[in-house]
């Protein structure tokens, strides 16, 4: 162990191109984005607590079940997507994501397009929407499914 790192400290290394290194350095500079030791200790305490881990597992099961039901409902409408292990789903549509997101916005939905997650800004426009659906009511889910089906055509 280095004499500069205490027993509770970690070190991360990243091998990148110069542009990525510059972006990373800007994100990690001390300031409002810097993760404090207090937050790190709080996260460690929660993630090592059996009750907290059980609640996290319960939440993961909830997200998976709700996302799975939404994926099944999309498939019944001819829109296929793959399962997700996180909070959100990536839904691929046969139209540009920006066009679909504008259509959905006019119907009261706020969705993110895959364009916002591109690494290379010169990449082609995305046809994916990022949706977070696990807390929607049955009525909201049905309305979103109708609106997605409409946006896809």
LINDA-V753204 format. One record per residue. N is the residue number from 1. RES is the residue in one small letter. PHI is phi in whole degrees, -180 to 180 (* if undefined). BURIAL is + if it has 16 or more other C-alpha atoms within 10 Angstrom, else -. Layout:
N;RES;PHI;BURIAL + N;RES;PHI;BURIAL
//
This chain:
1;x;*;- + 2;x;-67;- + 3;x;-70;- + 4;x;-89;- + 5;x;-109;- + 6;x;-77;- + 7;x;-65;- + 8;x;-100;- + 9;x;-106;- + 10;x;-124;- + 11;x;-132;- + 12;x;-121;- + 13;x;-121;- + 14;x;-137;- + 15;x;-102;- + 16;x;-140;- + 17;x;-78;- + 18;x;-59;- + 19;x;-65;- + 20;x;-64;- + 21;x;-60;- + 22;x;-64;- + 23;x;-63;- + 24;x;-64;- + 25;x;-61;- + 26;x;-66;- + 27;x;-73;- + 28;x;-99;- + 29;x;-61;- + 30;x;-56;- + 31;x;152;- + 32;x;-69;- + 33;x;-93;- + 34;x;-73;- + 35;x;-85;- + 36;x;-80;- + 37;x;-63;- + 38;x;-64;- + 39;x;-66;- + 40;x;-63;- + 41;x;-67;- + 42;x;-63;- + 43;x;-62;- + 44;x;-61;- + 45;x;-61;- + 46;x;-70;- + 47;x;-75;- + 48;x;-101;- + 49;x;-86;- + 50;x;-60;- + 51;x;-66;- + 52;x;-63;- + 53;x;-65;- + 54;x;-64;- + 55;x;-66;- + 56;x;-64;- + 57;x;-64;- + 58;x;-63;- + 59;x;-64;- + 60;x;-61;- + 61;x;-65;- + 62;x;-61;- + 63;x;-60;+ + 64;x;-63;+ + 65;x;-67;- + 66;x;-67;+ + 67;x;-65;+ + 68;x;-62;+ + 69;x;-64;- + 70;x;-67;+ + 71;x;-61;+ + 72;x;-62;+ + 73;x;-66;+ + 74;x;-63;+ + 75;x;-61;- + 76;x;-65;- + 77;x;-102;- + 78;x;83;- + 79;x;-111;+ + 80;x;-105;- + 81;x;-150;+ + 82;x;-105;- + 83;x;-66;+ + 84;x;-130;- + 85;x;-108;- + 86;x;-123;- + 87;x;-77;+ + 88;x;-118;+ + 89;x;-113;+ + 90;x;-107;+ + 91;x;-110;+ + 92;x;-93;+ + 93;x;-117;+ + 94;x;-80;- + 95;x;-130;- + 96;x;-62;+ + 97;x;-59;+ + 98;x;-62;+ + 99;x;-62;- + 100;x;-65;+ + 101;x;-65;+ + 102;x;-67;- + 103;x;-60;+ + 104;x;-69;+ + 105;x;-61;- + 106;x;-66;- + 107;x;-103;- + 108;x;96;- + 109;x;-103;- + 110;x;-115;- + 111;x;-126;+ + 112;x;-107;+ + 113;x;-95;+ + 114;x;-64;+ + 115;x;-58;+ + 116;x;-70;- + 117;x;-112;- + 118;x;-68;- + 119;x;-83;- + 120;x;-107;- + 121;x;-65;- + 122;x;-86;- + 123;x;-63;- + 124;x;-62;- + 125;x;-59;- + 126;x;-79;+ + 127;x;-117;+ + 128;x;-113;+ + 129;x;-113;+ + 130;x;-103;+ + 131;x;-121;+ + 132;x;-115;+ + 133;x;-120;+ + 134;x;-66;+ + 135;x;-104;- + 136;x;-75;- + 137;x;-72;- + 138;x;-60;- + 139;x;-65;- + 140;x;-65;- + 141;x;-61;+ + 142;x;-62;- + 143;x;-66;- + 144;x;-64;+ + 145;x;-61;+ + 146;x;-60;- + 147;x;-70;+ + 148;x;-66;+ + 149;x;-61;+ + 150;x;-65;- + 151;x;-67;+ + 152;x;-78;+ + 153;x;-117;-
//
